Amino acid sequence: MMIRTPLAAVVCVSLIVYLAPSATADVFTFSTNDPDGRMASASRPESTGKFEIESADDFVLASSTVLNHATFTGLLTGGAGVSDIGQVIVEMYRVFPNDSNVARTNGPPTFSTSQVPTRVNSPSDVAVASRDSVAGELAFSVTTLNRSFSVLNTILPGGIHPLPNQTTGGNGPATGIEVMFDITFTTPLTLAADHYFFVPQVQVNGGEFLWLSAPRPIIAPGTPFAPDLQSWTRDAFLDPDWLRIGTDIVGGSPAPTFNAAFSLSGQTIPEPTSLWLFASGVAALAGWRRYGTAR
């Protein structure tokens, strides 16, 4: 005996099967890989007797994403140890000209200012989101990876200068304790699909935190993407502008460029249209079943 299945039911089942993957959250992971020992740049919040410094490296979200975890790796210098770590802040910036006063610049193509040669591909003037350990918005643990890790060059406090003195070659080699910060965003970060810069800041009593560079371009087991922008930095005196660590500060022909060592993880957010269509398909199939039972 042939069993007849209404066309509507077939369509509903097909719709559910087709939309199910896009209507559920996927795991998001990103990594720039391990440190390469080429550069380490200061990045710290303002604290008593210390001005703020921000170092930034970029990543891309292809869809809306909830970030709940991050890691970053750096050096503790000046004789500081893990017990000297205080406040930790993570900031997210979009790419200029978002969230920026473009009128401060000379406009296309360079968007230079009186302080920097260009703002093209820099972080924006102001952060789009931030999380602070003091406010209870993130929790962190620190793992010592190497008691003595050396880098070829550094950008230290006082090593960031506006035009025309921006190119210093860097502050030279440094050795310190290599540590990895493991961050849980107790208040998760929800970000729309876009190109972002990640900025970690660490307050250290009696020393400094220097964020370590990672290979550029990104290599396995990192997560390559395009365009992969180079690392930027600024201090309280350069704010709201930024300088490229390699091209502007280190300089040379050709100038080196750097990424920075960090990773991110979380879950993508299903698109509202996919959720609505998926739910509609389930509801329609349920209705058809009730109709069939009633018959």
C-alpha positions, 0 to 999 in steps of 0.5 A: 500500500502506498503512503502519501506524504503531503507536499507541505510536509516534505517542504517542512522537513527539507527546510528544517534539515537545510536550516538546522546548521545555520540556526545553531551556534558554532564554536569560534576560535582564533589564534596568532600562534606562539611568540616569535621573540622579535618584539615586545611592546608595553601595554598597561592601564594608567596607575599611580605614577604611570601613564597609559599605554595600549598595544593592539593587534587585529582579528576578524569576525565573519558573523556576530559572536559572543567571546567568553575566553582569551589568552595573551602572552608577554614578558614581566620585566624589571624584576617583577613576578606573577605576584606583582600583577594587579589589574588586567583590562581587555579592550576591543577597537574597530578599524579607523575611520569607525569610532573616530574623528576623521576631521582631525586628519588631512583626509584621503589617502593618508589620513595623517595628523600632526602627530602620525603619518597615517591612520589608515588601518589603525585602531579607531580613536575610542574602544567599542568595548572593554572588560576590567578585572577590577570591575569583576568583568573578567577573571584571569590566571597566569602561567609561567612559560619560561623564567628567562625569555629574550626578545630582539627589540622592544617598545618601552614606556617613553619610547613612543613619540609623535612626528617628526621623531616617531622612528626610533628603531625601538628600545632594544633587546630585553629579557624577562619572565614569559607568562601567559594570561588565561582570561575568562570574560565573566561578562561576555563580549558580544560583537557584530561581524567586523574587523577588530583590534584586541588590546590587553593591558596589565598593571604590574607593581615594580615592573612592566608587562610587554606584549610579545610579538607573533609571526606575521603572516600567521602560520600553523597552528595559528588562524590565518586571515586577510587582511592581517594588519600589523600591530599598532601602539600609542600612549596617553600623550599620542592619544587618540592617534596610533603608530605602527610598531614596525613601519613607524617606530622601528622603521627601516627599508623594508621595515619589519611588521609584527603580529602579537601573541593572543587567542580568542574563543566563543560562539557565533550567534545564528542570524535572526532570519535563519532562526525564524525560518527554522522555527517556522519549519518546526512549527509547520511540521508539528501542525501537519502532524497534529492534522494527520493524527486528527484525520 
